[in-house]
Amino acid sequence: MAGVGAQRLASGNVSAMDLADAGGQGLMTGIMVMSPVKGVGAVSTETKIAEAVDVNAAKAATVPEQSAKATTYQTYTKTNPDTGEVYTGRTSGTGTPEENVKARDQGHHMNDKGFGPAQLDKSSSNPDAIRGREQQMIDANGGAKKSDGGTSGNAIRGVSKSNPKAEQYKQASTKEFGG
């Protein structure tokens, strides 16, 4: 095992860090080959090694779980019941689509303007499709007020007309969600 001398292993003076430095490669072989002489610290060496292995195994077992959650992207709408205006937005996160939208809605800048709770529209693993969907929904709800002179709850466009990727976003949305 790299970084763990035979004397340290035989004496039982092996830390979890030593085992981590070994990278787990040949760990069982190292225990089998370099086991202390019977009756000379055998229990304490094996116990310390087993404890260190347990600690590192527990840490390693959590890594895939933490990195397994992929980011997803969502569009949502918020409606003003007094004016009928519909605001469209987008969000993302590693929770469920509903959790991501709920988290985005906390303290949303449109809440103080009379808009109701955010409602999930669409979810995707493709951020381009969601960018395009946001703009398509703004257009479908009357267009952005300042950018287009529209009547939706959005002041500005989700995707600028001068954005070089505007057509890419529109095509991705249409492909995934339809026209």
HELIX and SHEET records of a PDB file:
HELIX    1   1 ALA A    6  SER A   11  1                                   6    
HELIX    2   2 ALA A   16  ASP A   21  1                                   6    
HELIX    3   3 LEU A   27  VAL A   33  1                                   7    
HELIX    4   4 ALA A   42  SER A   67  1                                  26    
HELIX    5   5 PRO A   97  ASP A  105  1                                   9    
HELIX    6   6 ASN A  111  LYS A  113  5                                   3    
HELIX    7   7 PRO A  127  ALA A  140  1                                  14    
HELIX    8   8 LYS A  145  ASP A  148  1                                   4    
HELIX    9   9 ALA A  166  PHE A  177  1                                  12    
SHEET    1   A 3 VAL A  86  GLY A  93  0                                        
SHEET    2   A 3 THR A  72  THR A  79 -1                                        
SHEET    3   A 3 GLN A 119  SER A 124 -1                                        
END                                                                             
